[in-house]
Amino acid sequence: MKNWLYRRSNIQILTLFLGITAVAGILVPFIYRITMHYFGIEIPEAHGHGEAEVQVNLFAGCAILLVFLLNEVQVNHRQLESSVALEASYINSLDRLLLRYGHPQAIAIRGDVSLYLISIVEDEWPNLHDGTQSEKTHMLWRTLSRKLIALDPENSRQSMLYQDILTKGDQIPTSRESRLQASGVGLPNVFYYAIMVCIALLLIGNGVVIQAPGVAILEALLPIMLGALFALLVITDRPFRGEYAIHPKAFISVLESIKTRTS
């Protein structure tokens, strides 16, 4: 279901949730009243605004939960964007160090760095939608890391650069593992179930009593507003899915820099 949903545009997802809550806002109270009438239970008319206040309080509680979860998702999204940018900067620094190293063997390894970057963008990034790694990208890094270790410094300057190269060689796979682990992270399904229960209770509550026309319209709008917040949560929950997904712009930028770097 979620795979199908994330193939839709953000506007389509928002429209879908608004439509579902709008239709449910009409059908659920109607079905509730028909059911009560079938069993001979009379639906009372509202006296005062006590029932409406209960609905507003239920709406407020659900809205607070949704806003809290949206904030958490946004924080995680920004942190992951920073992590991706940091991983790209490590690769950029590695290429710069290899160029400064000056040995033909190190210069040749720069080609492997470029191939690794290309594989991240073209092979591994699409796999992140499903929370999996690319075996091709993994093997390219293993080959690259072995070549880094095989460098043999010939003087003190190269020895210093060699230590920095090995440091970057440790930081890059660590950052990659963090990215791969984060690709499958999202809100637990229990939060979605809790939100759907709150919306269902709000919809049923709309049919418990017969309200004045103005209050009835307000009560019908409350689930639709929750539907909009729910749609925003779904759109932003998965960091590598949908239109809101994190893009490999940082890696593409580093690849362009490597192609033009001569010193």
FENHUSUL-V906406 format. One line per field, one symbol per residue. psi: psi as a letter, one per 30 degrees, with the letter a starting at -180 (. if undefined). Layout:
psi->???
This chain:
psi->eeeeefflleeeeeeeeeeeeeeefeeeeeeeeeeeeeggkkjlkkjageeeeeeeeeeeeeeeeeeeeeeeeeeeeeeeeeeeeeeeeeeeeeeeeeefefkeeeeefeeeeeeeeeeeeeeeeeffeggllkeeeeeeeeeeeeeeefkjkfleeeeeeeeeeeeefeeefeeeeeeeeffgklkkfeeeeeeeeeeeeeeefffeljlleeeeeeeffeeeeeeeeeeeeeefejfgkafglklheeeeeeeeeeffkf.
